[in-house]
């Protein structure tokens, strides 16, 4: 009784973490207690009238079997002895690896055990590790009792005897090595799963189906009920009243096509999943019952029939097989001809107007061989070279050249002289006779003056001519202007006559 009282008084608490059951395999914790010494100076073991020296530390334990645990314990404290004949006081840090043999199984409320192990003790408060400061414990052994307070909490009482390989910590080296007695008591907290993790009423270590969902009825083995005995639990069985297959979640499959009868549109003949259990002889993805061409693969859009030319009309209905890709066709599969001129739309330059085959289906109103859509003079016969417009007469061409030679400006100015306006009025008459023609105006100067000035002046003069022509009704879109400055002379700029020739306006017509 004195010994038990001694242990209880000495220990303010200990969290020793030994896994006690298969349900709770790991544990960690704190421990504390008191030490006693036996060696060359004397023996304090179990003497309650002698000084006690405290200790505390951490531990980690692992369940090994119904009767075995293993624990790693780290402890820091003091060992000492006090007598008139001799005394010592040593601070230590220890690490012990112990194996526990539990005399009774995990179900017991009171579990006595034996322990054996070994480790090392460091006698240095600053944790400086050297060979001279380390003693090896071989062996350590002892016994204890665990009192279960709850599935995770137990009261623990333990005695540990530790035999050192060294005989000098007490300052006396004699025949016998030093030994120490550790008294511990406290609480024990086990970590791990609850005994019935799935809460089905069957302990995990007896539960053949430990992950059953909540509120699912189970049998004595902890497995969900299976009313039709098809190997699929009722809560997962889509057909709980009739035996089926696991692959089909407990539902039957009469035609063995892998589709449950309840989902099979054709339950008595094997089919495909994509077609809800119905057959597809040609493998085109259309059930035979809905396939217009069940013996040859086709498209869904054509109800299972092929379309060799890809015009959107099934070969079965196509009267113009081999239509070129991209051509629009009618319901019979023939290329469309909107204007009924014998030229199909895709090859018809004028698909909405009846025309001539030779002109790609376009009309030619004036019969000049130039289709109206490209004829700049569609109502007047012309030439292909002139884009359907009549050729300009030689007299008019000559006249335009003469007009160009008679266009003059004020000195160093873009202002047209009055006489030039009369010439431009004649040019307007000619342009009006050839309404589809275009006019090019080029401006040139001699080499006198700065290059930039001459270039700008030549451009301004062409714009002056253009402005006048537009004022007389000639559309701006028909006129193009370019100033060349002195860059394109036609005579020698060193002579007055040459310079006069170089100061010119160039007029050209085109279609």
MIKOLVO-492912 format. One record per atom (N, C-alpha, C, O): x, y, z. Coordinates in pm, whole numbers, plus 50000, padded with zeros to 5 digits. Layout:
REM residues N
XYZ...
END
This chain:
REM residues 511
500834988050000500005000050000500875012550000500575022249930501975012250080502875023650085503485026549949503615038149908503845015749877504445017549746503455023749650503815032849575502225019149651501205024749561500935039249595500785047649505500865042549726500665056149769501815064949727501615076449687503015059549737504205066949696504125070949549504385082449514503775061449465503695064049323502645074549292502895083549212501475073649355500385083049328500745097049370500385106749303501465098349483501865111449532502915117549443502865129449412503855109649401504965114749319504525119749183505055129749135503585113049122503195116248984502065126348982500965123649030502335137948927501285147948907500495145048782499395150348765501035136748696500325132848573501275127248472502435131348463500795118348400501575112348293500655109048176499625102648196501005113448053500285109347933501165099647858501975103647775501015087047887501775076547822500945071347707499795067447728501455071047592500665067947475501015054347419501885052847334500305044647470500455031147419499195027047348498115027747406499295022747222498125017747152497665004847218498424995347231496415004747260495924993647339495074983747262494914972347307494524987547148493644978647073493934979746925494614988946881493414970246848493584971346702492914983846645493274988346537491934989346720491245001146672492055013846693491885023646621492915013746790493695025546825495155021546835495635017846942495855022346722497205016746713498285026546755499335022246804498095039546739499145049346767498755058046886497575060246913499765063046957499545072247066500785080547092501905076147066500585092647143501675101347183501345107247318500195106647360502325112947388501985118647516503125123947598504265124847552502805127547720503745132847819503785123547938502795116847967504875122948006504935115048128505805121948232506675129948197505565118948355506325124448466506365114748582505565105448587507275116748675507395107848788508625110848870509085122248876509165100548934510315102249023511265090549009510875079448973512565093249040513605083149030514175079849168514135088049260514725067549180515485063149297516745056049249516795050549139517765056249336519105051349300519475039049382519075037649498520265029949317520925019149388522295017049327522425015049206523345017649414524685015949362525705014649472525415009149578526925019649448528025018049543527795026149669528345022449773527015036749667526795045149783525665040049871525605043149990524755032049812523645027149891522475022949802522615021649681521315021049866520135016149797518905023349851518535021849968518255031449763517045038649800515785032249746514685037449767515905020949676514735014949612513625012849713513815006149815512425018649683511195017049761511305022249904510545018049991512255031549928512365037850059511685051350053512155060649987510555052350124509745064450118510305075850203509865087250189511265072950291511835083450377513055090050315513675098650378513415086050193514575091650126514135101750019512995101349973515055110749979514675120849878514305114249745514855103949707513365120749675512985116649540513385127449441513415139249473513705123149318514135132149212513185130549093512945119449046512655141949044511605141548943512105140248799513275142548770511195136648710511475135748567510185137948488509095137048544510315140648361509175141848269509645140448126510845141448098508725138048035509115136447896507975133247802506805135047835508335128347683507405125147577507525110547538508555104147562506455105147478506495091347433505595089147313504615096447294505925079147231505135074847117505055059647120506075052947140503855054047102503675039547108502905034346988502165041746924503085021546959502435014946846501965001046887502704993146945500694998246855500104985146879500704974946782500764977446662501154963446835501734952946752500824940946739500834934246635500064938046841499184926546842498304926946964498364936447042497494916746982496544916647093497244917047228496634921147327498534912847237499254912547364500554920447362501274920547461500884927147252502174933747242502054948147193501314951047098502774957147257502954970947215504444973947213505224966947276504844984347140506214989347143506145004347164505295011047105507045009747248507005023947281508405029847279509375023347319508505042247232509735050147235509485061647331508575069747310510325062447439510095072147546511325080947561512435075947577511115094047556512175103847582511885110647716510775115547738512895111047805512695115947941513825125447979514975123347940513485135948056514495145248108514205147348256513065149948294515255146148341515055147548485516355147148562517425150748511516245142548687517405142448777517475129048848516445123248884518695123948869518975112248951519965116349060520935123449034519705111749183520605115749292520555106349412519785096649415521405109549510521515101649634522065110949741522955119049715521525109749862521985118749968522145111350100521175106950161523415110150142523755104050269524985111250324525755117350249525155110550452526385116550509527655110150453528675116750434527555097150425528745090150375529055093750229530185091650185528135098850158528355102250017527065106549949525985101849987527155115049852525975119649778526365124149637527535126849610525365124949546525585130249411524235134749356523175130749406524285142849254523075147949186523405149949039524275158049005522715142748951523015143048807521745145748725520735138948741521805155648637520725157748542520935148648420522065146448376519815143448366519935133948257518835136248152517795142148180519105131148032518115129947925518225115847872519305111447834517095108547867517145094447825516195091747710515225099047687516505081047637515635075947532515595060747545516635054147539514395055247564514235040947583513255035247482512235041347451513575023547432512685016047344512265003347419513094994647445510965002447453510454991247532509394983547456508624989247378509344970647480508284961947430507424957947550507924953347652506084959747534505134956447640504434943347607503964941247496504374934447706503594922247696502364923747785502474923747908501174925047723499934926647795499394912847832499104904547746499254910547961498844897448010497414894347968497094882847936496554904447968495174902847925494954909647791495714918647753493914905447719493634910747586493034924747587492764930247693492824930547467492354944247454490974946847514490654958347545490154936447531488804938447582488784940947733487774945547787489884937847801489904938847947489904953347992490564961947932489154956048099489134969448158490424972048235490944983148232490934961848304492204962648375493214953848301492994941848285494334959948256495304952648176496704953748237497394963648213497134943848315498504943648364499474939748251499094932648158500694944448261501664941348156503074940848212503354946048320503944934448135505374934148162506084941548050505574942447938507274947048080508014954247977509484950747983510014947348089510134951547870511564949447860512074957847743511394959547643513284963047759513844971047652515244975847683516004969047754515584987447632516904993147652516975006847589516035011347524518115013547611518275026747553519545033347600520565026647620519495046547618520685054047657520275065947741519145070847732521245070547826521045082247910522195091847888523365087947893521875104647864522875115147846522905123547972521895129348012524085124348035524235131948158524895145348126526075147448155524125154348066524585167948034523345176648016522525174047927523215186948100522005195048094521895203147967520805207447929523035205447898523025212947773522925203847649522995208547536522755190847673522585181047566523795180247473523645177747353524985182447527526215180447450526585165547455526935160347562526515158847343526685144347339528155140747318528755144247216528725133647414530065127647403529985113847466529085110847543530955105347431530965091647485531025091547637530415082947701531765100847696531935101147841530655105047914530505102248032529745111347844528525116147908527335107147880526235109947928527515096247804526425087447768526585073947839527655067747833525505069447906525425056047964524365048247888523315053647854524625035647862523665027147794522905018747893523475013247987521615017747872520735010147961520504996547900519894995447794520964986347963520834972747912520834962948030521884960248089519664957948063518374961248004517604970848090518074975148196516394974348044515354980148130514204970348131513874964448029513594968748246512444959748255511544964648368511954972548453510324959948366509394964148470508014958748447507824949148373507034965148512505654960848503504754972748528505174982948583503494971348487502524982048507501114976848491500894965148460500164985848513498764982648498498074994448430498305006048465497214991248331496375001148268494924999248312494394988148307494305010048356492905009848395492115017948292492275030148285491275011448212490535018148107489405026548164488525021348231489435039748137488405049048180487375051548069486205054048096487855050847942487015052247824487755045547708488885041147725487125044547591487835038347480489175044947446490035038447386489355057647483490595064647451491415068647572492555072947557490885067247692491545072247811491725061147913490775053847945492975059847965493265049748067494175055548172495015064248144494005050648295494905053748406496025043548406495785031548393497285048448421498455039748409499325040948533499575051948581499795029548585500765028848692501895019648646501635008648598503165024048660504275016248605505515017548693505785028148749506265006648704507575006148767508595001348664508384991248597509715008748651510735005148554512095004348622512535013948685512774992848608514124990848658515104992748543514954986748437516135001248565517085004348459518495001648508518915007048610519234993248435520594989448472521584995848376521534993648255522465003648432523415011148352524645002748318525014993648392525265006048203526524999648167527705006948229528855003148208527425017448307528465025848365528375025548517527295023648573529495027548582529535026948729530225039248786530955038148885530025050748728530765062448773529905074848795530435085048838528575074348768527775086348785527645090348930527425102048960527785080749024527735083949167529095087649222529215090249341530125087949138531465091549182532265080049238533405082049280531715068249240532395056549296532385045449191531315042049139533525040049160533615029049067534025016549144535175015449185533115007449163533364995049235532964983149149533054983749026532544972649212532224960549137530894961449064530784956748951529884967249126528534967249070528234980448997528574991149046527594979448883527174991348808525954997648874525254991248952525715010448842524585017648898523275012448839523235007548726522205013848918520865010148872519885020948918520125027949017518755022248845517795032548875516395026648870516125017148796515505032348951514115028148956513235040248923513335050648988512405038748822511485049448781510065045948824509565035148794509415055248898508025053848938507175063248850507445075248846506185058048782505315066448697503865062748718503545051148745503015072348707501575070448712500925081648632501505092448618499735079248579499105089948505497975085548417497255076048448497835092548308496765089648215497315085048082498435088448044496545077348013496955071547887495865074447781494715070747800496245081047669495315084647563495735077747433496845079647384494835069847379495125062247259494545068947135493405073547138495295069547028494885075646902494495065046801495035053946802493575068346716493175058946611491685059546584490975067946638491225050546500489825049946464488975045446583489455038646674487745049346581486805044446680486565029646657486835024546548486095023146753485885008646743484875005046635484964994546573483915013846615482895011646512482885023946422482005032446434483845024846332484025036746250482805039646164482445051246146482165029346110481005031646023479675032046099478615033846040479755030346234478595031646322477425022846279476265026846280477785010446240476725001146201476384991246310475564982246290477024992946428476754984146540477644972046548477494963946640478584970346453479514959146453480924964846467481334973446390481674959846566483014964746591483904963146468483774953646391484814973046450485654972946332486464960046317486594954946206486994954746426487814942846415486994930346382487544919946346485664931346395484784920546356484014923546229483334914846173484114935746184483324940746071483964936545938485064941145905483294927945862483774923745731483574934545625484164933945517482744944345656482484955545565482604968345647481584974445680483834972645681484044983545777483674997445727483675006945806483374998945599483085012145544481625013845501481335021645410480745006645564479325007745531478825021845557479115027345663478095028045466477555041545488476595041945607476065031645649476385053845659475505055645774474075051545742473575053145631473425046145846472005042845841471665031945739470525031145693472645023445705472405012045616472294999445702473164996645784471204991845682471004979545758472064969145722472374967245605472624962445826473684952645805473344939545875472454938845959474094929045836473954916245903474944915246019475574925146055475074903246077475944901446193477404903946162478184907246252477794902646036479174904745997479474919445963480594922845927478444927945976478644941945946478494945545800478814956845760478004936245717477844938645575476394942245543475474936945605476194951245446474834955345410473984943445365474494933845307472694944245392471764933645355471654932445204471724942345131471464919845156471324916745014470134907344998470304895144998468914912944986467674905344986467614894744876467164883544902468074897844754467984888244644469244879844627469354871944533470214881544720471424873344721472174873244587472664862744543472264884644523472984885444395474374891644410475044894344310474794893744536476114899344559476154914544555477224920444567475004920844538474904935444537474034939744654472864935944662474594947644745473854952044862472574959444821472544966344719471534957744902470234963644869470314978644843469654983744753471144985844923471195000244907471895004344777471775015744734472624995044715473284997744588472614990444472473014992044356471604982444502470944973844404469794981444338468824985144403469924983644208468854990444135467644981544111466564986144075467854968544133466754958944123466804949744245467144938044232466484954844363466704947344488465834934944504466144926444587464744933644428463824922444443464054911344342463374901044349464964912944250465254902744151466764901844131467454912044119467274889344130468714887344119469244892143985468644889743880470384898943991471024903843870472534902243878473034893443949473254910643808474714909843806475324921843876474724932543884476554919843927477274930643993477554941943895477424953743929477934938343773478274948343671477114957543641477314969143604475884952343655474684960243626473974964543753472764966743752474734965743862474194970443990472974962444034471974967944081473084949144016472064940144068470874937943977469904931644020470894942743855469774941043763470064929843662471214927643626469004922543615469184911643518469384916943376469074928443346469914907943288470164911343148469874898843064470764890543043468634897543016468204885342946469014882642820469384871142795469304892942740470014890642614471534891842626472244891042526472024893642750473464893942777474234904042690475334901242644473634915542668474314925742590474954936542678475454946642628474944934142810475564943642901474674955342938475124964843001473414954642900472454965242930471314959243012470674949542971471084965043128470044959943216468694959943146468374969143070467894949443172466594948243106465734960643126464994964543035465814966743242464984978443269465354990343181464544999343160466584990343128467045001243042467124997042895467485005142810466794984442866466974978642733465694979842651464674973742684465764987742544464604989342456464304976442380463164973842342465364968342360465214955342292465774944642384466864939342357465064941142492465624932342595465844917842553466564910642621465244913542443465374899642401466334897542285466494886242239466964907942236467954906942129469114916042164468924927642200470314910842152471504918242191471704930542104471544930141982472044941642171472294954042099473444961642161474284956042231473474974642135474564983042184474064992842288472884996242294475014997242372474685006842476474185019942416473235025942466474845024242308474465036842244473035036742193472395047242185472545024842157471195023742102470235017642202469215011942164470555019042331469695014242439469344999442423468204995342446470344991542383470184977142377469644971742246469394959742235469454980242145468944975542017470094972941920471134979341929469894963341824470974959641732471184969941621470294977641587472404969741566472784978541455473684970441363474904970341377473054963441267473754953941181474914960141104475974954041093474724972441050475784978640969476724987541051477654993540997476474988541180477374995741268477475010641244478515016641270476405016641193476435030941165475835039441276475685051641261475485033141389474945040441502473465042941496472925050541576472775036441400471335037941386470705024141400471055014741328469775023041492469135010141514468505004841386467945012441307468604991741367468094985641244466634989341219466244991441104465824990141324464404993141307464165007141252463095009641195465125016041266464975029841220465885032941101465925044341055466625022941051467615024640945466995021940808466535010740783466965032240716466455030240580467345020940499466895014440405468625020340538469595011840468470305003240574471475005740604469624993340630470174985940745471384977240712472094972940802471624974740583472724965940544473974973440503474994967140476473924986440497475084994440458475135006740547474125013240572476335009840596476505020940689476185034340623476575036840509475495042640696475165055940647475225066140760475875063740862474555077340740474595088140838473245089640907472205085740854473305095541027472085097941103471165107441029469955105641027471765117940967470975127840896470175121840781469105126740746470715110940722470045104440609469405091340651469185082540569469105090040782468415078340837469125065340802468505055340765470455065740815471245053540799471685050440658472265039840635471435059240561471835056640422473115064240389473365075040444473935058640297475175065240258474945076540158473885077340095475945085240145475925096340051477325097639992478175104840044477555090339881478905089139825479495102439783480675104939805478675111239721479215124039674479095135239777479475146639750478565132139895478515141840003477675154139976477965164840029476625152739893475785164339861474565165539951473745174439931474435156540051473325157140143472095149540099471085149640168472185142739983471085134539933471545120039932472575116839874470765111239996471145097140003471285091039865470535094139773472295082139853472515075539724471225069039674470985068239554470415064639766469145058139732468235067439652467445062839570468355080639677467475090539613468215099439514467575107639448469515098139502470345107439423470295104039273470685093039233469805113639191469735111739047470945117538975471075116038853471825123939048473035129738989474225125639076474815133939145474555112839072475685107939152476985114139103477175116338983477885116839198479195122339161479225137439157480155143139099478265144139215478275158739220479525163539294479895157939397480165174039240481385179239300481105184239442480025189339473482125182539528481995186739667481695201639677482295209639605480785205339764480445219339787479325224639700478815235439728478935217339595477865221939507476505220239576476235209839635475665230539569474315229539621473455221539524473545223239402472625212939579471805204339495470345205439535470015210439642469475200639446468055200139477467715187039547468615179439581466455184439568466035172539641466385159639570466435149039632466635160239441467005148239365468515146339359468995136739298469275155439422470725154039424471425160239304472625158039286470715168039221471315174539104471675189039137470945195639210472815194039082473225207839106472135217739067471435215638968471995228439143470945238339121471335248439013472505251938999470325252938935470505263138831469345272938845468295271338783469555283138929468465292238963467845299138842466625300438834468715303638747468205311238632467865302638511467465307838406468025289438525467655279938421468325282938286467715281338181469585287238291470295290238166471245279138124472035280938031471185267938192472035256638158473395256738224474205247838200473645266638307474915267638382474585266838530473865275338583475115256438599474785254638741475335266238823476295272838785474685268538939474995280239021476475281839052477015292839041477125270939089478525271739130479455275539015480575280139040479035273838892479845277138776479285289138701479825293138598478195294938754477505306038688477975319238747477825321638867478575327738660479015340838706477865349938742478035359538817476695347038689475485354938717474345345138746473455343438663474375338638864473435327738891471965331938896471085323338884471675344738913470295349338922469795355938795468665360638791470625356338689470235361838559470585351938449471735347438440469635348338366469905339238256470895345438160470765357038121471895337438120472915342538032473375332537930472635323437892474595334337886475185326237780476195316637841476975320537928476175304237796477095294137847478535298637827479375297037916478815304337707480175308637675480675319537767481885321037785479765327337827480125338037920479835334038064479505342538147479955320938095479745315638230478375319138286478225321938405477365318938197476015321138242475615335638259474545338338314476425344938214476095359138227475525364438095475915359837987474605374138101474045380037979474995389937913475925394837978474755392937783475535402837706474545411137626474225407937511474055421637688472975429737631473335435537495472525435337402474575440837483474975447237358475615437637259475995441737149475745424837297476255414737206477685416837161478045412637051478505423237243479905425637204480855415137258482075416637248480315404637314481155393937367481715396537505482505388537557481315407737566481735410937702480505410237792479535417437770480545401437892479395399537981479035412538051479905420438087477725414638069477255427138130477885429938265478105441538299478175419538342478705421738477480115427338477480575432338579480825426538363482165432338354482255442738243483315448538221481125445238172481075454738060480865468738114479845471638176481855477538089481745491238136480795499438050480365510338088480475493937933479495500337845478505489637799478495485737682477645484637893476805473037863475755475137755475235465437700475435487537724474405490237622474995494437489474245496637393476315495737480476995499837358478065489537325478855485737411478085485037201479085475237162480485481237172480745492537131481335473237227482705477437238483655465837212483305456237143484825466937267485835456537249486205450637384485995456637490486745438537377487185431937500488315439837564488375441237686489215445037480490345452837530489885465137607490525469137704488765471137563488235483137628487145479637729486335488237765487115466737776486155462337876484725464837833483865468837912484485462237702483135463537648482785477337596481665479337549483675486737602483415500237554484005502037413484975495437376483405511137336483925513437200485295519937204485615527437297486085517237103487395523337093487265538237064486385542436988488125546137123488165560437097488705562836957489665556436914488075572236885488515575036749489905581036748490345587136846490595579236636491945584736622491915599936633492835606136686490825605736581490715620336585490635625136730491245635136766489865617936813489735621836953491035619737029491415627737114491715608736998493005606237063493985617337030494705622237117494005621336899494895632136856494515645236923495385652936965493205647636933492725659836995493165660837140493575671537184493095649837213493505649937354494985653437367495385660637458495775648137273497215651337275497435666137251498255672437317496685671837156496795686037127496375694437247497015704437280495275690337311494805697637429495875698037536496105708437598496535686737558497575685937660498695695737632499295701237725499005697837502500115706737466499745721437479500615730137475498445724237495497995738037500497525742137640496845752237656497895734337740497555737737878498715745137941499815739837954498455757837982499495766238039499035772338171497845773938197500045775738255499775781038388500535794038407501505796838336500095801838503500845813838540502225809538592502385798638647503225818338572504605815138612504675811638760504155818738846505365800138788505535795038926504215794139001504155796339122503125790838927501795790238988501025778338930501355773438822500015773839002499135763338954497855768938895496925761338867497795782138873496615788438816496635787038665497595791038599495545781138611495425779338467495225792738397494495801538443495905793938282495655805838200494295804238133493815793038113493675815638099492315815738043492225807437916491235800337895493255808237832493245800737707493185785637732492645778137651493735781337844493745767137877492345762037910492035750337887491505770837962490155766637999489355762837876488535753637881489575769737764488895766337639489285752237595488445744437548490565749037611491035735737574490415724937662490035714237613490305727837791489725717937883488255715737854487745704837877487535726137804486135724437768486005714537652485045706737647486965714637560486965704937452487205690837506486625681137459488095689937607488395676937670487145671237737486905659237733486355680137800485135675737865484185669237765483565658937794484065675337644483195669937541483615655737503482775646837489484925653737487485425640637448485145630437559484695619337531485415634037686485195624937798483725621337811483395610137851482835630537779481405627737787480965617937678479995610637697481675617837565481345608337459481775594137498481215584337450482765593237584483265580137628483125579637780484105580837852481905577737828481565578837970482275568738058482485571238177482645557438002483305547238083484805548738089485485541338160485325558438015486775560038009487295567138134486575574538200488555564638164489255571138274490335580238219490845577938109490705590638295491685600338251492835600938350492615601938471494055600338297495245602038379495865615538346496055618638229496195623738450496825636838434498175636338501498285634138621499225638438420500575639038475501155652938460501045658938353501775658338565502355671638563503875671238565504455663138637504545680038485505995680338471506495694638474505785703738430507695696938523508345710038525509735708738467510235697838442510375720738445511795720338407512625719338534512075717638643513945720538521514845718238634515175730738712515895730138811514625742338668514905754438741514125754738873512965750838879514785759338977514165759639109514485747039189515085737539139514055747339315514315736039404513495723639364512375724739314514095711939389513415699539352512075698139422511075694639359512045700739552510795699239627509735708839578508555705339569510155720939547509195730839496508605726239363507395727139341509485721339273509035716839142508075705039152507085704239080508395695739244507525684039262506145688339313505125683639264506135697139411504865701839464504075709739363502845708539356504775717939284504095726139183503455717439076502335720139032504185706839032503635698038929502365691038979501415689338903502355686839108501185680239162500005690039173498865686439142500285702239216499225712239228498605715339093497395717239084499395715738986498895718838853497975707638803496945710438740498335695038831497445684138791496125684938867495065682138811496195688838996494975690139075494115701439024492885700639030494745712338971493985723438914493195718838792492035722538774493845710638706493165705238589491995696238634490895697138579492235687638731491215678538782490025686438838488865683038812490325696838914489255704838975488365711238869487135711538882488995716238764488205722538657487315712338587486145714938562487875700538556487085690338489485905685938577484805683738526486125684538707485045680638797483965691338800482785688338814484385704038788483395714838788482505714338665481415720038663482975707238562482205705938438481435692638432480885689138327481385685438545480575673438553481295660138539480655649638541482605660338525483355647838516483545642338657484025649438745483155629538680483235623538813484685622138860485575618738782484885624738986486235623939044486825609939031488035608439013485975599539039486455585739031487115582438897487845572538887486855590738792487405588138660488785594538642489445591938542489235602738738490435610838720491515606538819491255605238938492715604438768493895601538849494975611638818495205614738701495655616838920496675627138900497985622838963497995616139067499095626838903500435624538957501355635838915501425639038796502065642039010503065652238979504455646138980504835639539077505235648238874506565642438861507675652638883508835648838894507325665438890508345675738904509265675738784508795675538670510555676038808511565676638703512185662838674513215662038607511585652238725512225639038718512145632338582512945623338555511215636338497511055629538367511115639438251510095641438184512245645838224512355655438114512295648437979512705636837966511775655737877511755650537738512685658537649512845655537531513315668937708514255677437633515345682137727515305679637847516345689237670517495693937747517105706337826516685716337769517245705637959516905716938045517925728238040517725738538104519005726537964520025736837955519635747937858520215758737860518635745137771518185755137674516785759537709516015752037770516455771637668515115777037693514055768737623512985766337678514355764437498513405756337424513185743037493512055738337504514275736837540514155723937610513335725337737512495716837768513605735937810512855737937935511375740037907510525735437982511075747137798509685749337762508975736237731507805734537767509655727037666509065713937636508845705637763507885698037775509785707437855509665699637979508525704538067507995696838146508135717238054506995722538130505725718638055505305725437962505135707338100504035701738023503045694538112503335691138227501845692338055500825683938116500575672138025500435673737904500515660138083500335647738009498915642738032498485641538147498165639637924496805634437933496725620837866497115619437750496215610637941496055597237886494685591737927494245593538040494015584937831492725578637860492875563437861493755557937795491995556837938491995542237947490645537537998489805545538041490445524337993489225518538047489575509438165488685503438225
END
